[in-house]
Amino acid sequence: MTEATRILFWDSPSHDGPRILTALSSYPDPFHLIRVGNSPQFRAALADAPHVAIVRYDTPGQDATQTLTWSSQASPPVPVIFFADKAEVVDVVGLWQRGAADFLLLDHLSRLHESVRRATEQTRQKMALQNSLAVCRRYREAIRATGQILFEWNPTTDQVTFVGDVEGITGRKPEELNDNLQRYFDLVHPDDREGFLQTLQKARERAETCHHIYRLVR
C-alpha cells in the first residue's frame, strides 16, 4: 500500500490555506498536510521528509532562492511548487531555472493535482534510490567485515569492480584488478577456469543468480 503523500505547506498572512485545501480535497491519493508559518518552521519540517512543498511566492520573509536552496539540501531533495495571485510579480523562468517544480496562479489551481503527483513521484524515486544505495553500502561493509570479496562485472563494458579484502585474498591491490575480467580470470586456478566461464555465461544468458566454487592462485 502506497504511503500518504506528505505535503509541506508554507501558509502566509494571506491565509491561503482554505483555498489550497479545497484544491487538494479531491486529490485521489491519501495525503498529510504539514502546515508551517515561517522559515524556521519550514526548515524544521524538511527533516520530516515531505514529498513536496507548496509555497506562496510573495510570502513576507520568504525568499524563493533561499527556499529552493533549503529544499535542495534536504535528504532527499524536496520539490517546491510556488503560487501567487499574479504572474507579473514572479520571475517564472528564473524560478524554473533555479529548480522550482512548478508555478501556479492562485485562481487557477486546476493543475495542482498533476503538479503534486509529478513532484511526489520524483521524490519517491529519489527515496527508493537512496534506500537502494544504503542497502548496497551496508552489504559492502558486511563483505569487508567478514573477510570476503565481492566482484561486480558489467558484461557490456567488461568493467570489474572489487569490494572487500581483495589484497588479503588475491595478493593484488584492488586497482590492479579493477580493469577487466581477464585480470581476475588469470588468478583462477587452471583446472577451475572452464567451470568459472560456464557459470558466468549462464548468469549472463539467464539473468539470474548462479553459484560456483573455484580456487584462486596467488
Buried (B, 14 or more C-beta within 10 A) or exposed (E): EEEEBBBBBBBBEEEBBEBBEEBBEEBEEEBEBBBBBBBEBBBEBBEEBBBBBBBBBBBEEBEBEEBBEBBBEBEBBBBBBBBBBEEEEBEBEEBEEBBBBBBBBBEEBEBBBEBBBBBBBBBBEBBEEEEEEEEEEEEBEEBBEEEEBBBEBEEEEEEBEBBBBBBEBBEBEBEBBBEBBEBBEEBBEEEBEEEBBEBBEEBEEEEEEEEEEEEBEE
